[in-house]
Structures are given as structure tokens and as C-alpha cells.
Amino acid sequence: MTKSTGEQGSGDFKFHSGRPSLDLAATLGSRGFLNVERLRDETDLAKWLCLAGLTGSSAQARPSDLRAALELREAIWRAILADAEAPLPPAAVRVLNRWAGEPSLVPQISASSALSWQDPPALQHALSTIARDAIFLLTGPSRMKIKQCARAGCTIFFVDASRNGRRRWCSMDDCGNAVKGAAFVARRRERGERNREASQSDVHQHEDSRAAAG
């Protein structure tokens, strides 16, 4: 299991992936860089499951639920990293299959055709649903649409459902704007340096002209 060297970010959960399994993988942010752990305790897990729409706000997690969620998260991550033409890591496959074999959430539909989930008697039902989502993702056509955010340091995977298949960022409001903002600052700095160099060149030419006239 990857250890975190970053600060807690329970209030900064990322739901940019388009799939609950990828959103769970994103609860360890900036993997290999900052390693921001967003599931530091059972309370964080309960909050994440609620915000993900998988449980109600009254759901409570136990230490065993947190250990299971982290195990499932890392299995999903290893499976997503695997080359599409190569076999999946056997250990990750075992974890995914084991959790997918557990009872899952019961879907509910509203009069407006909105999907929701029946509040589970145990959080393991939510983990089973996430494992099944990962399996469907890895075995279906959407696997070829999985991309990683192009921003340096962001390791979030997402399903590119855009019409032209050219989505680059996990979120335009998050990483996309950050990259564009950094590029704008860099261009403005570059223009400023060119202007200073041009001004200095003009001063030197003026001094040379005066010296020649004298």
C-alpha cells in the first residue's frame, strides 16, 4: 500500500473521472509526487462514499472498512496501469473478483428516471459495487477511453467521453485552468524579458551613437 507524505484533503475529494472506481483510485492524489492521502481515517471514507452518492449521510465506517477500501483502491490502480494488451496483475484480479462477489448496492429509480442506491446495511456493499464498476470498465469498450490527466503531478485517470476524444484534463476548472494560467504567466514573463532586452539594446545603441558623434 502506498504511504502518504502529503496533507489530508478530505474536503478536496476529486470526482472528475466519470466512474466510481476511478474516483476511488483518485483518493490518493499526485501519486509518486506528493502522495496526498484523502482517506486518512474512517470518517474520510464515510464522507467520500456519501459524496460519491453510494451511501447516505448517516453511514459510518469501521477500521476494517477503511482497510478494505484502501486494498480495493490499490487493486484498481494497478489494474488501470496495466497495458491494455497485457494480462492484468494477478493480485489485483483476485481483489477485484473477491469484492465483486460480495452483495452489492441495490439500485433505485425515481419518477424522474434518476438513479440512486438503497442505503446499504453494510459499507461492504458499496465496495462491491465499486469493484464491479472496475471490472465492467476494464472489460468493456470504455477501457480504450481511459486517459490520465496531462497536468504534471496530477495522476487522476478519467474516461474520455468527449465527442472528438481529445480531452486532456481531469477537470477544465481544476487542472485545465491551472495549466492555462501558468502558460499565460510564462508568456507574459517572456514578453517582459524581451522588452527589457530591447530597451537595453536601445540604450546601448544610443550611447554608441553619442560616443561616435563626440
C-alpha positions, 0 to 999 in steps of 0.5 A: 500500500502506498504511504502518504507524505502529503496533507489530508484533503478530505474536503478536496475529494476529486470526482472528475473521472466519470466512474466510481472506481476511478474516483476511488483510485483518485483518493490518493492524489499526485501519486509518486509526487506528493502522495496526498492521502484523502482517506486518512481515517474512517470518517474520510471514507464515510464522507467520500462514499456519501459524496460519491452518492453510494451511501447516505449521510448517516453511514459510518465506517469501521477500521476494517472498512477503511482497510478494505477500501484502501486494498480495493483502491490499490487493486484498481490502480494497478489494474488501470496501469496495466497495458491494455494488451497485457494480462492484468496483475494477478493480485489485483484480479483476485481483489477485484473478483473477491469484492465483486462477489460480495452483495452489492448496492441495490439500485433505485429509480425515481419518477424522474428516471434518476438513479440512486442506491438503497442505503446499504446495511453494510459499507461492504456493499458499496465496495462491491459495487465499486469493484464491479464498476472496475471490472465492467470498465476494464472489460468493456469498450470504455477501457480504450477511453481511459486517459490520465490527466496531462497536468504534471503531478496530477495522476487522476485517470478519467474516461474520455467521453468527449465527442472528438476524444481529445480531452486532456484534463481531469477537470477544465476548472481544476487542472485545465485552468491551472495549466492555462494560467501558468502558460499565460504567466510564462508568456507574459514573463517572456514578453517582459524579458524581451522588452527589457532586452530591447530597451537595453539594446536601445540604450546601448545603441544610443550611447554608441551613437553619442560616443561616435558623434563626440 
